[in-house]
Amino acid sequence: MPRRTMLEAALQALALIMEPMRLAIMLGGVVLGLALGVIPGLGGIVGLALLIPFTYHMDAYTAFALLLGMASVTTVSDFIPAVLFGVPGTVGAAATVLDGFPMARRGEAARAFGAGYAASLAGGVFGALLLALAIPVLRPAVLYIGSSELLAFCIFGLAMVAVLSGKAPLRGLTAACIGLMLAMIGSDPQTGTLRWTFDGLYLWDHLPLVPVTLGIFALPELADMAIARAGIATSTASFSASSQWDGVRDALRNWRLILRCSALGAVLGAVPGIGSAVIDWIAYGHAVQTEKNPENFGKGDVRGVIAAESSNNAKEGGHLVPTIAFGVPAGASMALLLSAFLMHGLTPGPEMLTKHLDVTYGIIWTLTISHIMAAAICLCASGLFARLALIRVGLLVPAVLAIIFLGAFNGSQSWGDLYSMALFGVVGWMMKQLGWPRPPLILGFVLGATFERYLFISQELYGAAMLARPVVIAVLLAAAWVVARPLLDAARRIASGGRGRLRMPRPSANAAFAAGLIGLVLLALAQSAAWPLHARLVPLAAAGAALLFGTLTLLTELFAARRDAAGDAAHRVDAPALALDGPQRMRALRFAGWLAGLLGAMTALGVLPGLLLAMLLMCWMEFRERWVVAGGLACGMTLAFWLVFDRIFATPWPDALVGDVWPWLRSATGLV
């Protein structure tokens, strides 16, 4: 198509998008997307499923202004709970927790907001620019990428484990292999064999990602708040516009990092099969590898926020490249968006680059303008967000705990989600206290099913020849380089720290934790003995690697001479946060009891009545808030939950053990 025609199509699309009514509809979608991003467990998929039926009678420009205005900005606001509470609003914001939450605890939430919003805006605009320039150019490249290349990308993502593990690469590799094993739980896609389901129907369809992520990252942070009786901000520094603009200036000073991570996010987002939950980890690992003073990452380094947020937002434009150009959705949200294309009579493919080029440019303008709107709204509201960090812990913990439980339940409306989140919350808290890095476990869990699928397809299509493809060779060499450096460095540190001497084995909590993991792996290996070869190939490889790295970790904990413990912890990405004394140990036990009580109340009375009762009692009895305050918090939060989940999303509530309490309450109070 001639350049002038493309320019005319772009200008025509801009004029149509800038009409006041379409801008107002886009603004409504942006506000809804920001709200969905803040609530853990929700996101663009929920919003698209909700809004697509309402666009049936709209023209294409207006429909995509609403849909993309909503879907593209959930990645702007999902880092607000990640910074304030250590709770990722969506799985794509999990890497932001590592540095954003420590900044908030230092009283630098405003600075983190400024840096995150600026990086989000830059990443979103970069993704839109990629979509504008790359669709005609990248068509041959995207079509060349096959299953073997996608398998290599998975291996490269797993190689980032060594980077994300700080100075504890063996622990990180062990955790990643455990994550791979968790991803194998459920029905094998090739043979239908049930793997590690323990005869439970809930596990047939694999472990859901949302409850595992919330359990590993969110519950440990809330537990530490409840145990330490400290809110988010340990500093008394209040929010100021100057602090927020300091964050914006941080982003401007790190413009090269933003460009690199935005490029990573956009390019990887354009590759179907690479999930949103992986891209920000790869960008974060890239920042740790390439930036100066990498030991500061994980302790509140603003560069960690910038890297994760720029890639997290740039991937949205990348996702649209294969969706528009080839009709190949790059993720679940793009699959829903593809249905919207077809509903409006648009066929993704060459027609979107010729006949409907104006609609394509309308989508590009929508991405750009919606990110500008979202950044402006969030910058104006940051003062309110930052003040959340000063809320008393007695109000904050019960409220956020209820949000987390409801967000986990909303994924598949299954009681199993709540129980699995509580279980992984205990595991995540233990890992945090013992200095075991948690990101590798999530990364292994996210990549496990994708790795197995592409390995099977590549073997069937190419056999051993899949290793001879140029892109595969390049990516695998990069993965080997990423893994080798920290492992060799760890070996040198152990050798120099021990000066060649071994000590008598001394039991420790870390050694006991490693031994427990080894025991679980051995149990899993015993249960997999009767599976068919295809069903146990990847699980056995993951279990064997977990056994190897776990054994090396155990031997290191028992025998290797150590450096100074404080110096070692200072270089850990996930160093222990609390040294529990007697009263704190009692609070930890009571918090575990409250979790069990919350699960019991929800099971017995129903989801919303159980949350109401648990919030009321926890706020009043555990944190000694006045009963009027506790009742107001519990009733207000429950009413908000009812409006959002019952009225708007029409969530199907499961039956309670003692009967249908919630329908009875609705009929008794007239809330029909």
N, C-alpha and C positions, 0 to 999 in steps of 0.2 A: 504494500500500500504506500503511495507517495507520502513524503514527509508532511506536505501541506495538508493532506487529508487527515493524517493522524493528529496534527495540531488543531485542525478544525473540530475533529471529534472530541479532543480533550477540552477545548474551550466551550463547545456546546454542552458537554457533560457538566462542566463547572457551572455554567449559567443555570442549568436545570437543578443542580444540587443546591445552589444558593438561593433558590426560591424560599420565601419565609416559611411557608407551610412545611416544606421538606426539612428545612433546618430545625423547625420546632419538633417534628417527628423524630429526627435524628437525635436531638437533645434528649427527648424522652427515652429513646433507646440507650443513650449514654448513661443517663441517671440510673436506669434499671440495671445496666451492666455493672456499674460501680457498686450498686447495692448487692448484686449477686456475688461479686468478687470478694466482698468483705465477709460473707457468711461461709464458714468452712463447709466443704462438701458440695456446694453449689458451684455453678460456673456457666460457661457459654452453652454447654449442651442443654442444660435445663432451660435457659432462656430461649434458645432457638426452638426447642420443642413447644414452649409456651406461646411464642409469638408467631410462628409460621402460619397457623390457621387464620390469624387476624390479617394477614397480608394478601389473602386470596383476591380481594377486590381492589387492591392497590396496583398502580403501574410499577414496572420493574425498578425505576429509580427510587420511588418512595419506599417500596418493599425492602430493597437492599440498604437504603439509608437507615431504616429501623433495625433490620436484622444485624447488619455489620456494625452499626453504631453501638448496639448492645454487646455483640460477641467479641468485638476487638478490644474493648476497654475493661473486661473482667480481669485482664492481666495487669491493668494499671492499679486497681484497688486491692487486688488479692495480696499485695505485699503489706497493706496496712495492718491486718492482724498478725502477719509474720513478724513485723517489727515490734508491735506493741505487746503481743502475747506469746510470741514464739510459735504461733499457730498458722501454718500456710493456708490462705483462703482457698487456693487450688493447689494441686500437686506441682504445678509449674513454678510455684513460689517457694518450694521447700529449701532451695539453696540460699534464698535471701535470709532465712532464719539464722544462718551461721554467723553473720556479721550484723544484721539489722537488729536482732533482739539484744545482743550485748551493748549496742549503741544506745538503745532505749533504756537499758538498766543503768547506764552512766548518765542519764538525763539528756542524751543527744538525739531524742526521737525526732525533733524538728529538723536537725541536720540530715538525718537519714531520710526523712520525707522529701526534703529539697533535692537531695542527690538522686533518690529513687524516681521522683516525678520527672526530673530532667532527663535521666537515662531512659525512662519509659517513653517519653516524647520522642527523643532521638531515635530510639529503636523502632518505634511505630512508624515514624516518617521514613526511616531507612527501609523498613519492610515494604512500605507503599512504593517507594522509589524503585526497589528491586522488581516489584510486580510490574511497574510501568516500563522498565527497560529490558527485563530479562525474559519475558514470555516468548517473544519471537526468537531470541538468541539461544535460550537454554533448551529449546525443544529437543534437538538431537542429543544433548548431554543427558537429559532426564530419561529419554527413551533408552539410552545405552545402559543405564544403571539397572542391574538385575539382582537376583536373590543373593548371588555370591558377594556383590558389592555391599548390599545391605547387611549381610552377615559380618563382613569386615568392619562396617561401621559399629555394629553391636559389640564386636571384640574391642574396638577402640574405646567405646563407652565404658566397657568393663575395665579397660586399662586405666581409666581415670580414677579407679578405686585407689591406686597407690598414691595418687596426688592428693585425693580427698582425705587420706588417712594421716596426714601430717607426718610426725616422727614415729608413728606406730603402723608401718605398712603391713606387718604380718597380721596384726589384729584386723586391719581393714580388709585384707584379702580373705581372712577367715569369715568375716561378717558378710562380705560380698558373696562368697560361696554358699553361706547359709541362706542369703536372699535368693540365689538361684534355685536352691532346693525348695524354698517356699513357693517360688513361681511354678514349680512342677506339680504342686498339689492339685488334684482334680482329675478330670477325665483326659486321658491322652488323646490328642486330636487325630493321630494316625490309626491307632488300634482300638480306641475306646476303653482301654484299661484304666481302672480306677487306681490312682496313685496317692498313697498316704492320706486317704480320706477318713480312715478309722471308722468306716461304716456310717459316716455322717452325711446326710443329704445336702447339708449346707456347703460342704467342700467339693461337691461334684463339679460345680462350675467355677472352680478355682477361688482363691482368696481375693476379695475385692481390694483395690488399691487404696481407696479413701480411708477405711478404718485402720489399715496397717500404717499409713502415713501419719494419721492423726495420733495413733497410739505411740508410735516411735518418737515423734517430735513434739506434739502438743501436750499430752498428759504429763510427761516428765517436767515440763516447765511449770505447769500449774501445781504439781506436787511440790516443787521447790519453793514456790511462792507460799503455799499453805504451810510448809514445814518451817521456813525461815520467818514467816509472818511479815514479809516485806512485799511491797507492791512492785510494779514494773520498774519505776525509776528509783534507784538508790540515791540519786543526787536530788537536791532541792532545786536545781536549775529549772526555771519555768520556760514556757514556750516564748519565743520571740521571733519576729519576722527576720531579724538579722541572722539568727541561727539557721533558719530555713534557707536563706540566700547563701549562707556559707556552704550548705550542701549543694546548691546549684553551682556555685563556683568550684566546688570539688569536682563536679561532673565536667565542667568546662576544662579544668586543668587536666583531666584524664580523658580528653577527647579521643586520643589514639586508642585507649582501651575500649571506649564506647564503639568506635568504628569496627574494631576487630571482633568484639563480642556480638555486635549487631550483624556483622557479616556472617559470623558463625550461626547465629540464630536464624537468619533469613535463608541461608543456603541449606542448612540442615532441615529447616521447616519445609523446604521445597521437595525433600526426599520422602516419598510415601513410606511409611513403616517405621520412621523414627519418631517416637512419641514425644509429646510436649513435656512429659516428666523427665526426659533425659537431657534435653537441649540445654537447660540452664545449668545442669551439673557439668556438662562438657565445657560450657563457657566459663564456669567458675574454676574448673580445673585448669583451663588455659590461662586464666588470670594468675593463679597460684604459680604456674610454671614460668610465666614470662615477666611478671612484675618484680620490682625490687622489694627486699624485705618481706619475703613470703611468709615468714614466721608470724607476722601480724594478722594474717587471715584467720578468721574464726574467733577473734577476740574483740571484734568491733571495728574492723577496717572498712572504711567507706568504699574502698575499691571493690570489696566483695559484693556490696549492694549494687554498685554501678554495673558490674559485670553480669550479675544474674538478671537484673531488671532490663537491661538493654537487649539481651538475647531473648528474654522471655516475651518481650513485646515485638521484636523484629520477626519472630517466627510466624506471626499471624499473616503478614504479607507473603512470607514464603509458603505457608500452607495453601494460599490461594493460587499459586502458580500451577501446580498439577491439576487442581480442581477446575480452574477455568480453561487451561490450555488443552488438557487431555481427558477431562472428566474422571480423573482418578483422585478421590478424596485422600488427603494426607492425614486425616484423623477422624474421630467420631463426629466432632462438630462440623467438619467439612462435608461429611456424608449427609448430615441433615441439611446443610446449605445446598448441596447438590439437589436434594428433593425440592427445595425452593426454586432453583433454576428451572427444573422441569415443570413445576407447577405454573410458572409464568411463561412457558413456551420457549425457553432458552435451552439450547443444546450445547453444553460445554464442548469445546474443540475449535476447529478452524473458524467456525462462524463467529465465535466470540472475538476473534482477531480481525475479522473483515466486516461481515454484515452487522454485527452488534458491537462494534468497537466502542461506540459511545457508551454503552452500558458498562463495558469493561473499565473505561476511564471514569465512569460514575462511581464504580466500586473503589477505584484508586483514590479519588477525591474524598469519598466517604471515610476510608481508612485514615487519611491525613487529617481531615477536619475533626473527626471524632476523637482522635488522640489529642488534638489541641484543646478541644472542649474538656476532655477528661482531665488533662493536666491543669487547666485553668480552675476547674471546679475543685480539684484536690488541693491545689495551692491555697485557694481561698478558705477551704475548710480545714486546713492542717492544724490551725490553732485548736479547734474542737477535738480533732483526733489526738493531738499531743496531750491534751488535758486528761484523756482517758488513762494515761500512764500514772496520773496522780490519784486515781480512785483507790479508796481503801481496799485492802486485800480481802476483807470480809464481804465486800460486795462484788469484787471483781471475780474471785475464784468461783463462787456458785453460779454466777451468770455465764461466764465463759465455759465452764464445765457443761452447763445445760446446752449451750450452743454447739459444743463439740459433739455431745452425744446425739443431738438431733441431726447435725450434719452427717454424722456417720450412719445413722439409721436411714436417712433419706436416700442413700445410694441405691439400696435394693429392697428397702422396707423389710429387712429381715432381722430377727433377734440375734442371729449369728454375727452380724456386723458389730453389734454392741459388745458382745462377749469377746470377740476377737480383738476389738480396739482396746478393751480393758487388759487383756492378756499381753498385747504388744506394748501397752503403756507400762506395765511392770518390767518387761524386758528392756524397753527404752530407758527407763529410769535407772535400772541396774547398769546398763551400758554407760550412761552419762556419769554415774558416780564412780565407776571403775576406769574411766578414761578410754573406753572402747569407742571408736568412731562410728556414728550412726548412719551418715550418708551412704557409705558403701553397701549397707544392708538393703536400703531402699533402691539404690541403683541396680544391684543384682536382681532384686525382686521385679523391678520394672522391665529389665531387659531379658529376663529368663525365657518367657514364652516366645518373644520375638526371636531370640537366639535359636531356640529349638526349631521353630517353624522354618526359618531361612536355612538352617543347617540341613534339614530334611529335604527341602526343595532343591538346594544346591547340589546335594549328593545325587538326587534323582536325575537332575538335568545335566550336570557337568562332571560328576565324579571327582577324581583327584585333580582334573584340569581346572577346577574353580580356583585353585591356588596360583595358577599361572596368569591370571588376568591382571593387566597393569594396575588398575585402581586398587584391586585387592592387595597386590604386593606393596604398593605405596602405603596404604592404610595400616597393614599389618606391621610394616617396618616402623611406622610412627608409634603404633601401640607398644611394640617391643622397646623402643627408646623411652617411652613414658614410664614403663614398668621398671626398666633396668636401673635407671638413675636412683630413685629412692630406695630400692632394694639393696643396691651396692652401698649406698650411703649408710643404711641401717646396719649392714654387716660390718662396715668400718667402725661405726660407733660402738657396736657390741664388742668388737675385738679390742679397740683402744680403751674402752671403759673397763674391760675385764683384765687387760694386760696379760692375756693368755691364761689367767687363773680361773678355775672353777670353784664354786663354793658348795657346801653341803645343801641339799634340797631344803627349802624353807617354805612351808605352806603359806599361801596368801589368798586374799579374796579374788585376785585376778587369776591365779592358778586354778582355784576352784571353779571359777566361771568358765575358763577354757576347758577344764576337765568335764564340766557339765555339757558343754557344746559337743565335745568328742563323744560322750555317751549318747546324745541324741542322734548324732550322725551314724554311730554304729547301730542303733535301733532302726534307723531308716534303711540302712543297708540290708539288715536282716529281713525287713518287711518287703524289700524290692526283689528278693531272690527269685520269686516265682513269676515275675513279670516277663512278657515277651521281650525279645532283644530290642526291637525298635522302641518299645515303651520305656525301657530302662537305660538306654544308651546315654542320653544327656543327664538324667538324674544321677546315674552312677558316676559320670565324669565330675559333676558338681559335688557329689558326696565325697568322692576320692580326693578332690582338691581341698574340700573343707577339712577332711581328715588330715591331709598333709600339713596345711597351714596351721590348723588347730594344734597339731602335735608339736610343730616347731614353736608356736606361741607358748605352749605349756612348758616345753623344755627351756625356753628363754626365761620364763617367769621363775622356774624352779632353780636353774643352775647358772645362768649367765650373770656375771658380776655387773653391777649397775653403776651408772653415773649418779650424780646427785639427783634425788627425786624431784626437787623443785626445778632444777634446770631441765629435766626431761619433760615435766608437765608444762613448762613455759613454752615448749615447742609443739605441744599437741594441739590439733585442731579441735578436739572434743575433750578438753581437760575436765577433771572432776570439779563440780561447782560447790559442793557442800561437804564439810567434814562434820558428821552428825554427832552431837553430844546426846546425853540422856534424854532431855526434854524433846529434842528434835526427833529422836528415834520414836518416841511415843506419838508425836504428831504424824510421823510417816505411817505408823501402824493405824492411827485413827483415819488418816486420809484413805488408806486402802479399805478400811471399813466403810467409809462413806461411799466409795466407788461401788462396793458390793451392795450396800443399802440402796443406792440409786438404781442399780440394775434390778434388784429385787422389787423395788417400788414400781418401776416401769413394767416389769413382767406381771406383777400382781394386779395393779390398778389400771394399766394402760400407759402409753407413752407420755401424753401431756399431763394427766393427773399425777403420774409418778414424778415427773420433773418438777411440778409445782410443789409437791410435798417435800421432795428432797431439797430444793432450793430454800424453802422456808425453814426447815429444821437445821440445815447446815449453816445458814446465815445466822440463825438465832442461837443455836446451841454450841456450835464449834467456834464461831468467830465473835460471839457475844454482842452481836448487833441488837438494837432495840427491836422488839417484836413488830412495831409499826413499820420500821424500815424494812425488816425482813419480809413482812407480808406484802408491802408495796412492791418490793423487787420481784418476789415470786409471782404475784398476780399480774404485774405489768409485763414481765417477760413471757408468761404463759399466754396472755392476750395477744402479744405480738406474734408468738409462734402460731397461735390459732389463725390469725389473719393471714399470715404468709403461707403456711403449709396446708392448712385445712381449707381456707376459703379460696386462695389464689391457685395453689398447686394441686388441690384436691388429693392430698396424700391419703392412701388407703391405710388406715390404722389397723393393726392386727388385734385380735381378741385378747383380752386380759384373762388371767387365771380365775379371778373372782367374778368375772362377768364384764359386760360392756359398760364400764363406768363412764367413759367419755360420751357416748351417745346419750346416756341417762342425764349427764350434766348439761349437755346441749339442750335437750328437751325441757329440762327443769328450769333452765334460765332463759329459754326462748331463743337460743342461738341456733336456729335451724337453717 
